[in-house]
Amino acid sequence: MSKLFKYLVLLFFISCNSNASENLPSESEAFPFTTINEKILFIGNSFTFYWNLPSQVERMSIERGFNWDIKHFTVPSATLKILWNNPDLKSILESETFDHVIIQEHSTNILTNANGNSGFYFGQITSLIPDSTQIHFFSTWTYPSMEQFNINNEEYPIEESIKQIIEGTTAKIIPIGRAFKLFQNKYPQFNLLMEDDKHPNPNGSYLASCVIFSHLSAESSLNLSKRYKGIDNRGIDIYYNIVEDEVLPFLQQISDEVIF
């Protein structure tokens, strides 16, 4: 074997050992976040599914390394009575176990009980959920045409009604309506609702997503992305929601203020 060949072999050996040492990541570098993979179910109506709110929360969790597996069962304009009487929901609750279940009642009905007593049907639905699952009540916002139902002139009438419903249970309130009111008071130049003054626009759904993400994770929503996307059945990118740069930090700040 020539001296030149021996020298080249030696250089190759040193190079391989050096690269292996430098490039081998530590455990913390390879896995910067804890993978939790919790299963979460949303139950509600259009206030929950507008602008792909459940998917946004799921993507936020993936961005932060939680990797939640989120499913939603939502029906337009549904009350808890309508949801309870849907056999498909009962099938899901009887066949699957979730770490968290987030329940949203029709905003008007929770104040009037005109289309089924909210407390009764909340109890019916939760009777199918095991004690090991944490239940959360999605507190919606009071939109303009609802003021007539705020007979006690409360600042957060929906939240007050939910407190009565969940009293004596381990269920937790997600104060989304509180966040909406605070945001509208601080930043009236930005709207959170669609033209119908009822359903959330992209800003509103993003704010709700931030509140839910921080409520479940105990992490700030500051610096989360302004847009999230998935892939359709043809492999093409689809955007769940997009918010503008000028409003993004205010949405995240209000979420933090309400949760923390």
Secondary structure as the mmCIF struct_conf table of DSSP 4:
data_model
#
loop_
_struct_conf.conf_type_id
_struct_conf.id
_struct_conf.beg_label_comp_id
_struct_conf.beg_label_asym_id
_struct_conf.beg_label_seq_id
_struct_conf.end_label_comp_id
_struct_conf.end_label_asym_id
_struct_conf.end_label_seq_id
HELX_RH_AL_P HELX_RH_AL_P1 LYS A 3 ASN A 23
HELX_RH_AL_P HELX_RH_AL_P2 GLU A 27 ALA A 30
BEND BEND1 PHE A 33 PHE A 33
STRN STRN1 LYS A 39 GLY A 44
BEND BEND2 ASN A 45 ASN A 45
HELX_RH_AL_P HELX_RH_AL_P3 SER A 46 PHE A 49
HELX_RH_3T_P HELX_RH_3T_P1 TYR A 50 ASN A 52
HELX_RH_AL_P HELX_RH_AL_P4 LEU A 53 GLU A 63
TURN_TY1_P TURN_TY1_P1 ARG A 64 GLY A 65
STRN STRN2 ASP A 69 THR A 74
TURN_TY1_P TURN_TY1_P2 PRO A 76 SER A 77
HELX_RH_AL_P HELX_RH_AL_P5 LEU A 80 TRP A 84
TURN_TY1_P TURN_TY1_P3 ASN A 85 ASN A 85
HELX_RH_AL_P HELX_RH_AL_P6 PRO A 87 SER A 95
BEND BEND3 ASP A 99 ASP A 99
STRN STRN3 HIS A 100 ILE A 103
TURN_TY1_P TURN_TY1_P4 SER A 107 THR A 108
HELX_RH_AL_P HELX_RH_AL_P7 ASN A 109 THR A 112
TURN_TY1_P TURN_TY1_P5 ALA A 114 ASN A 115
BEND BEND4 GLY A 116 GLY A 116
HELX_RH_AL_P HELX_RH_AL_P8 SER A 118 THR A 126
TURN_TY1_P TURN_TY1_P6 SER A 127 LEU A 128
BEND BEND5 ILE A 129 ILE A 129
TURN_TY1_P TURN_TY1_P7 ASP A 131 SER A 132
BEND BEND6 THR A 133 THR A 133
STRN STRN4 GLN A 134 PHE A 138
HELX_RH_3T_P HELX_RH_3T_P2 PRO A 144 PHE A 149
TURN_TY1_P TURN_TY1_P8 ILE A 151 ASN A 152
BEND BEND7 GLU A 155 TYR A 156
HELX_RH_AL_P HELX_RH_AL_P9 PRO A 157 ILE A 166
TURN_TY1_P TURN_TY1_P9 GLU A 167 GLY A 168
BEND BEND8 THR A 169 THR A 169
STRN STRN5 LYS A 172 ILE A 174
HELX_RH_AL_P HELX_RH_AL_P10 ILE A 176 LYS A 186
TURN_TY1_P TURN_TY1_P10 PRO A 188 GLN A 189
BEND BEND9 PHE A 190 PHE A 190
STRN STRN6 LEU A 193 LEU A 193
TURN_TY1_P TURN_TY1_P11 GLU A 195 ASP A 196
BEND BEND10 ASP A 197 HIS A 199
STRN STRN7 PRO A 200 PRO A 200
HELX_RH_AL_P HELX_RH_AL_P11 PRO A 202 SER A 217
TURN_TY1_P TURN_TY1_P12 LEU A 222 ASN A 223
BEND BEND11 LYS A 226 LYS A 226
STRN STRN8 ARG A 227 ILE A 231
TURN_TY1_P TURN_TY1_P13 ASN A 233 ARG A 234
BEND BEND12 GLY A 235 GLY A 235
STRN STRN9 ASP A 237 ILE A 242
TURN_TY1_P TURN_TY1_P14 ASP A 245 VAL A 247
HELX_RH_AL_P HELX_RH_AL_P12 LEU A 248 ILE A 259
#
